[in-house]
Amino acid sequence: MTSETPEEYFDRRRHKRVDLRLPGRFLTQIGNDESLSTINLSCSGALVQSSSLPDPGAELVCYFDDLGRVVATVVRHTGEGFALKFNVASHKREKIADRLTWLLNKDLLNLTEEREAPRYAADVPAQVLRANGITLYCRVLDISLTGANFECKGVAAPKLGEIVSAGSIPAEVVRTGIGGFAVRYLQKDERGEA
């Protein structure tokens, strides 16, 4: 057990933790893709379970279902898993807080999903160009102004966090599964364009 000053303990608990189980995945600095499940979380951190225990201090890219992508640092191991500190700007922290509030209240208040952009069903062929130059021949399952969901049978899906080109649009892989993956289109300021 490590000793902490009251300031360090207070800093860890600056935001209220809520018990909420969210499945997700994390990508390590060396590219390993692992599954996780939250035990509790706040807009500034989470306690998670995983069969993999990254070292304290390791930086991870996490993808939480219903919450999205968050860069985090492993703070410590616990008896249940490991604790994460989210490395996010204040506006992202506010978005996480809003989303957590919605997730906690959606059933109680009979709320409906509010996506950034409506999704439309599709069943059309598509080509996705991976960073390594390999072209994947896929089918678009659904599409919106902010992303798309692809079915891609018989080939390995891109890894979480990989930057691909969906048609001519740069995108980040935000979800993978058996036989498919989903992307979030990158905003112009995220593309590294001049």
N, C-alpha and C positions, 0 to 999 in steps of 0.2 A: 504494500500500500504506500502511496506517495503522500508526503505532507504538502499541504497547500496553504498559502496565506489566505485570509478572508477575502482579499481583493480578487485572487485567482478563482476562488469558489464562486464569488458573486458574478464575475465576468462570464463564467460558464452558464449561469442561470439568469442572464439578463432578460431573456424572453421566456415566457411560460411554456413549458413542455406539455404536450397533450398525448394521450395514449391513442395511437392510430396506426393500424397495420396497413402498410403500403408495400406491395412487392416492387422490386426494381432490380437494377443491375449496376455494377460499377466497373470501370475500366482503370486498371493500374497504370503507373508510369511506364511499365515495360510492355503494355498492351494486353495483359490478361483480362478477359471478360468474365466476371463472376456475378452470381445472383445474390440478392440480399432481400431482407424484409425489415421494415422499420418496427421498432417496439414502441418508441415514442419519438416525438420531434417537435421542434419549434421553428420559427423563421430563421434561426441562427445556428441550428445544429440538430443532430439526431442520434439516437441509440439504435443500432442495427444488429441483426443476426445474419451470419453468413457462414458457410462451410470454410471460407477462406478468411484468415485474419491478417490483414496487411499490417506492417510495422507502424508503431506510433511515429508521427511525423510525415508519413507517406501522403502524397497528394493524389486524390482520386477524382475521376469524373463520374458522377453518379447520375442515374436516370431513374427517377421515382415515377411509377405509374400514377397518373392524375396530378402530378406535380411538375414533372419535367426535369430538365438538366440542371445540375448544381455541381460546381467544383467544391471539393471539401478536403480537409486535412484530418487524418486520424489523430485523435487527441490521446486516447488510451484504450486499453483492453479492459473489459469488464467480465464478470461471470457469465453474462448473457450474450456478449458479442464484443462490439467496439463502439466507441463514441466518436462522432464526427463534428467538426466545426465547419460551417459553411463559409466559403470565401466569396461573399457576394457584396455587391454595391447596395447602398441603402434602398434604391428603387426596386431592385430585385428582391430584397428582404421584405419590402412592403407587399410585393406581388405574392410572395410565398405566404405571408401572413393572411392576405385576403383569400388565397386559395385554401389554406388550412381551415379558415373560418367557414368557407363554403362547404368543404368536405365534411366538417363536423356537424353542420346544420342541414345538409341537403335532405336527409331522410325525415328528420324531425319537422321541417318546414315544407316538405314535399316540393323541393326546388328542382328545376330542370337544368340540364347541362348548358353552359354558356361557353361555346367555343369562340376563339378569336375570329374565326371565319367559318361559315357553314360548309359542311362537307357534302359532296355530291358523288353518288355511286357512279362507277365507270367500269367498263370492261373492254379496255382497248390495249393494244400492244404498246410497249415503250422500251426505250433503250436507256440504260443507266451506265455511265462511264465511271469506273472506279479510279482511285488515285494511282493505282499501279498500271493503268492503261487498258485493263480488261473491260470489255463491254458486256454487260448483263442484258439478256433479252427477257423482258418481264411483261407482266400485265398490270395495268393500273386498276386497283380495286376501288379506291375512292380518292378524291382530290379536293383541295380547297385552295384559297389564295395563299395559305401559309405552309402547305405541305401536301404530301401524297403517301398512299399506302400501296405497296407493290407485292404481287405474288411472283415468286421466282423459283420455280421447281427445278430440281436436279443440279443446282450449283450452290456453292457456299455464299450465304448472304454477307454483305459488307459488315465490318465490325462496328459496334457502337462508337459514335464519335467520328467515324470516318467521313471525310468530305468527298462527295461524289457530284457528278453532274447529271441531273434528272432532265433529259433533253438538253437544253442549253442553260439551265438554271442551276447554279451551285447550291448544294444542299448538304445538311448534316444528317447522318443516320442517327435517329433518336430511339428506335425500337427495332429489335430483331426477334424473329420467332421461326418456328419450323415452316419452311416454305415461303418466307417473305420477310419484309422489312418496311419500316416507315421512315420518311425523311421530313425535315423541317427546312424550308427554303431559307437561305441565308439572306439577311438584309444587306443592302449595298455597303454599309459601313463595316460589315463582318467579312466581306469578300477580299479585303486587302487590295481593292482597286484604287487607282489614283483618281 
